[in-house]
Amino acid sequence: MLADDCRNAALALKLMVPTRSATHVVCDACYEDHVEEVVRVKDKNGRIFFRIPCRDAGWVEVPNERMKQWTLDTTKLVTLLAEATSKENQPDEVLQGIAWKIGTVHLKGDYYVVVFVRNREQPLKTLITDLDKRLDRTTTIIIWATSTIVECNDFAASLPMTKAFTIVENQFEFQLKSVQRHLSRQSTDVENVFQKRGAFWQLSFDGDTTFLKDSVGFGYIARLLIEPNREIPAVTLLAARVGIDPLVASGSSGEILDDQARREYGNRYRELQEDLQEARDDHDDGRIAKLEVEIEQLTNTLASAVGLGGRSRKMSDIEKVRKSVSMAVSRDIVRIGKGHAMLGRHLRASIHSGLTFRYAPESNIEWSA
C-alpha cells in the first residue's frame, strides 16, 4: 500500500488508474491491523454504506475513499524513473514486462547500470538466472518495486524503490547517496545482520546465523538496532510499521495538543521539510544534520499527541500503543532467544521499553538492518 503522499503524487503524475473496488480492508479502528471482508449495508432511508467487524470497536463504517483501488501504469512509471536517473536516458527493456535498464550512474570511480525490476511473478531464483544472462552482475544495481530488500548479493547492489527514489513536488528524485550506501553494504561483509528476507528474517550475531518467520516485533527491533542510544516513542515505531505518517498516527480524557497548537506544529514541520530539501540541494551536510534532528524531535512530539484522522491523541491511547509495541517486542525477543540464544540475551539486556524505546548496547555494534 502506498503512503498518502506517494499515492497523491502518483495520482498527480497520472501513474495510477482506477480498478475494481476493494472487497477487504485493514481495520483502522484498533491496533491489530486485521483484514476484514467489507459488508454492504442499506439503512431504512435507502442509504448504501459499507462496514467491517472489529472485535474491539464493533461494526466500523468504511469510507468510500478507502474502497478505491488503483493499478500502476508501469510503462509510464519506468519512463519517469529513467528520467530521474539520467535526464537524457530512455528505458531499455531487459526482460519483457519485468525489468528495464533505467540509467547509468558513476559511483566510487566506476560506472554502474541501474535496472528496475517490477514485482516478480516467477520464483526469485529463476528471475536472477534470467537477469544474469543479460547483465554483468558486478556492475549492475537492481532496484526492486518493493518496500523491502530482496536478497540478491551477487549484484553490485540490491535495494527497494523506496530507498532509491523520493517524490518531491510530484517528481521522482534519484537518491544517489542512498544507492551508494547500499553499494558499500553489498561489497562489505557485515558481521551482525537483522534483516528481512522475504517472509523470513536473517539474524546473524556472534558468529551464528538463523532465520525466523516474520512477526510484528521484528520490524520494531530492526528500527531500534539501526538507531542505537536514541529514544524512539512507541507511537513512532507503530506509525512506521503500518505505513502512516507519524504526524497522524491514533485518539482520551485530556487532549495533549489543542487545535491551534497542532496547526502551528504542522506548519513548522512543513517549513523544516522545505529547509531540509534546500540544504540537500546545496549539499550542506552540517545544516542537513541539524534540520534532521529538529524534524525528528518535532515528529516525536506530534506522533505522541496526534491520532488517526488528525484527532488529538489522549493519554489512554498512548498507553494502548505502548502496551501493544512492548508486547510485540517482548514476545519476539523470546522467539529470537529460542532460535539464537546469544542474540536473545543481547536484546533482552540492551532494549529498554516504555512510552519510548531505546537500544543501548554496552559497546558499539554495527548492524545491517
Secondary structure, 3 states (H helix, E strand, C coil): CCCHHHHHHHHHCCCEEEECCCCEEECCCCCCCCEEECEEEECCCCCEEEEEEECCCEEEEECHHHHCEEEECHHHHHHHHHHHHCCCCCCEEEECCCEEEEEEEEECCEEEEEEEECCCCCCHHHHHHHHHHHCCHHHEEEEECCCCCCCCCCCCEEEEHHHHEEEECCEEEECHHHHHHHHHHHHCCCCEEEEEECCEEEEEECCEEEEEECCHHHHHHHHHHCCCCCCEEHHHHHHHHHCCCHHHCCCCCCECCCHHHHHHHHHHHHHHHHHHHHHHHCCCHHHHHHHHHHHHHHHHHHHHHECHHHCECEHHHHHHHHHHHHHHHHHHHHHHHHHCHHHHHHHHHHEECCCEEEECCCCCCCEEC
